[in-house]
């Protein structure tokens, strides 16, 4: 068998491997939809349960508990949907700008809970929507880096130019999420990308389009996520 045929076979095998591991545009959209549904199904289900209690119970204590559950779950569902709209949605036309102050408020409502504190104080400066998408998706990866809860500190440099984002994740058992570096880079991925792993992969795709380089590293007991302009980012 000559070298040309060998290379042809290698190319076919590589193409088959890539199609099995990495989703095409339609599959990527489907996986992101699945992730959004997974994120909101829990609070929406809790609202349904609360309404069932109201229909079936006459005890005032139980009805009060149900109303509290409905209010809390409705707030959670709203926060998750508003966050998903900025993190995954179109967010306006191509080249649209998004206010960092609004993005910070939406993200705090989404991330802050009894286990996790997000420290992100941002001035009302409008930046490109892709930069906002990258930052919000970094917050999701940061959450996975502190699975037992903790603190995420967000630092933004040069927001009016080509911004740099740094997230310091502190908490008991802080770790680099399994497979995150490979998924973000879009290389070395061994298993097919699914609804659980699509988010860091999607973040890496947005970063490439925005000419940003994302890194994740251990720094003592903390995990540091950084996004900065890539070396080839200048036009």
N, C-alpha and C positions, 0 to 999 in steps of 0.2 A: 504494500500500500504506500503510495507516494505521500509526500508531506502536505500537498494540497488537500487530498482527501482526509488526512488525519486532522488538519485544521478545520475542515468543514464539519467533521463529526464533533469536534470540540465545541465549535460555535453553536451547533444544534443543542448539545447537552447543556451548554451554558444558558442558552435562551430558554430552554425548558425549566432549568433550575430557577432562573430569575422570575419566570411567569408563575411558578408555584410559590415562591417566597414573597415576592413584592406585588402588591395589588395594582391593578390598572386604575384609571380614573374613576370608572363606575364602581369598582369594588371599594376603592378608598372612600367614596361618598357614602356607600352603604355601611361601611365599618364605622365611620364617624357618626352616622345617624344612630347606629346601634349603641354606640357609647353614650350619646346624649340621652337616649331612651333609658339606658341602664342607670344613668345618674339621677334621673327624675322619677323613676318608677317607684322608688321607696317612699318619698314624701307623698306622692299622689296616691299610692296605696294606703298610706296612713290616713289621708283625708277621707277616703272611701270607708275605711274601718270606723272612723269617728262618726261619719254620717249614719252608718248602720246602727251604732250605739244610740244615737239620738232618736232614730226611728223605733228602736226596740225597748229602750229604758225609760222608766218614769222616775227612777231615783235621781234626786237632784245632784248628789255628789258625783254619780256616774256621768250625768249629763254635763256637769261642769268639767269633769276630766276630759270628756269627748271634745268639748269646745276648745279647751286648751290645746289638745292634740291637733285639732283642725287648724287653729291659728298658727301654731308652731310649724306644722307641715306645709301650710300654704306659703308661709314666709320662706321656708327652705326651698320649696319648688320654684318660687319666683326668683330667689337669689341664684339658683342653679341655671335657670333658663336665661336670665340676664347675662350671667357669666359666659354661658355657652354661645350666646349671640355674638359676643365680642371675641371669644377665643377661637371659634370655628366658623362663624357666620360671615356673610359678605361684608358687613360693616360699611355699607356705602359703595360708591363707585370706585373704579381703579384709581389709586392715588389719593383716596380719601384720607382725611386727618381725623384723629380721635383725641379728645381731651384726656390727658394723663390723670387729672384730678378725678374725672368721672370713672376712668378705668380703675383707679385705686379704690374708690368707694365701692364699686361693684365687686371687686375682688375681695375686699375685706368682708363684705356681707357673705360672700361665698365661702371663704376659707376660715374665718374666725369661729371657733366653737370652744367647748369646754376643754378640749385637749390641745388646741393649736392657736397660737397668736401670730398674726401677720403684722409686722411693723413696716408700713409703707406710707410715708408722708410725702405727697407729691404736689407741686405747684400746678396750677391750671395752665399747662402748656400743651398745645396740640402737636402731635407727631403722627407720622405715617401709620396707617392701620396695620401693616405687616409687622412693624416694631411692637405695637401693642399686642398683636396675636402671639408673637414670640415670648414677650414678657409674661402674659397670662398663662401660656402653656408651660413656661418655666416654673411658675407657681405650682402647677399640678405635679410636675416631676419632684419639686421640692417637698410637697406633701408626702409623696411616696418615700422620700429620703428620711422622713421622721415618722415612721408608722405608728409609734406609741405617743405621738404628740410632741410638742416643743415650741420653738420659736423660729420664724422665718423673717430675716431682716433683708429688706429690699433697698438697694442703692442704685441710683441712676446718675450717670455722668454724661455731660454734653447732650442733653435731650433736644436742643435746638439744632444740632448739627447731625453727626452720626453717632447715636447713643451707644453707651456701654451699660449693660445690666449686670449686677452682681447680687446673688441671693445666697446668704449664709444660713444654713439649716442647722439648728442646735437642738438636741434632744437625746433622751436615753435610747441607745441602740441606733443612732443615726448611721445610715449606710447608703452607699450608691445603689440605687434600684437595679435589680438584676436585669442585664441586657440593655439598660438605658443608653450607655455610650454607643453601642453598635446600632441601636435603633435610630438614635439621633443622627449618627453619621450616615446611616443608610448603607452600611457595608458590614460584612461579617455576620449577618443575621442568619441563624441556623434554622429557626422554625418559621413556618408561614405566619405572616402578620395577621392578627385577628383583632377583635374589638377591644381586647385588653391591652394590646401592644401598639395599636395604631396611633395613639396620641403622641408619644415621643417621636415616632417616625414622621408624623404629620408636622410636628414642630421643626424637625430637621429640614423638611422640604421647604417650609416657609422661610427658615433661616437662609437656606441656599438662595432662594429667590431675592431675599433682602440683602444678600452678600454679607451675612453675619456668620461668625464662627462661634459655636457653642461648645463649652467644655464643662466637665463635671469631675471633681476631684475631692479626695479626702484631705482635710486640714486638721490634724489632731483628732479631736472627737467630733468635729463638725464636717459638714459636706458643703462645698462651694460650687455653685452653678454660675457660670459666666457666659455672657453673650457680648461679643464685640465685633467691630467691623473686621472683615477678613482681609488678608494681605492683598487680595485681588479685588477688593470692594470698590476701589476708586475707578470711575469711568474715565 
